[in-house]
């Protein structure tokens, strides 16, 4: 029996171990991946009917409702392929939206990104196709993102459309005490007829350079942008970890010449050239001991309008509305929404956000509070974002956006006073 006991142990371990057998190939990364999201997003707006934006847009409509409802259905598939240094990526945005007040259906399909990237070796790679370049260290605003697009203040993580481009990147790591990492990215964006026609004006090629250094524990980035017509911009970005839970960052951009639209003496908008404009941001991010994250940023837009220039817009809009001249109102309305219906239209802003995951042990729930404050006219945009992710494949979100200010102020002149936005997102 003593001799047979080891044999019995061996046979038993063999039998029971069979239940733990697995195929290693099942855990290997597959070269082709397909994923995406489906979203349903109804939103409800309480309009500010005394605002200039509302009266310019709906000056000829009577008995307008006190609640505007909109509905959006969005499909965003993503395809990835990776094999032997070659990677292909594609992301699209297909949406159907309906505006109940205007009884307006909109169907839109857009390729957000679609490019191929090949790594010759761990240091060199080349990319060709439609790509969104996310440059800069700012959370809410990136003045050095010359090859990218402006983030949405109310949704900084939303997918944005890229530009057709070609880029070459070089990356090298060092085992030095000072210099830890270096990368150089060179990008060309051609603007020709309908190719990248929303980037700048006129047919030309835009050249971009981004140089990155990691020196000790500080990130440094240098940016340069130029076309063959010698239009250029230069910038830099810095991010430094003061402590493991405290980071500070800043960006600086110099534009030798930029155009802004002003109201002339004849009360019609006219272009005006600003020389040597500066755009910058300085901010900090702090993770508290109770796991709440705080963001604070100051934004300076040297190409923005000052208080008097904005007042000229407001006075001109009020004058055309009082005159009830349909042609003049149509002209003003077009110029108003083209030039003022965008982010950071003025010079000085403060942004604050607090994000607190699972407060009071409320599992899967993450609320956020944020505020964008116009320092010049004292108006602001405030938001409450409530995110709940109880299930792996479904995300629920509710957002309240409140705009406050005098009639002759940036956020007080907007169409909406309060916006309630619901979102159900399914991941596949």
Secondary structure, 3 states (H helix, E strand, C coil): CHHHHHHHHHHHHHHHHHHHCCCHHHHCCCCEEEEEEEEEEEEEEEECCCCHHHHHHCCCCCCCCCCEEEEEEEEEEEEEEEECCEEEEEEEEEEEEEECCCCEEEEEEEEEEEEEEEECCCCEEEEEEEECCCCCCCCCCCCCCCCCCCCECCECCCCCCCEEEEEEEEEEECCCCCEEEEEEEEEEEEEECCECCCCCCCCEEEEEEEEEEEECCEEEEEEEEEECCCCEEEEEEEEEEEECCEEEEEEEEEEEEEEEEEECCCCCEEEEEEEEEEEEEEEEEEECCCCEEEEEEEEEECCCECHHHHHHHHHHHHHHHHHCCHHHHHHHHHHHHHHCCCCCCECEEEEEEEEEECHHHCCCEEEEEEEEEECCCCCEEEEEEEEEEEECCEEEEEEEEEEECCCCCCCCCCCEEEEEEEEEEEEC
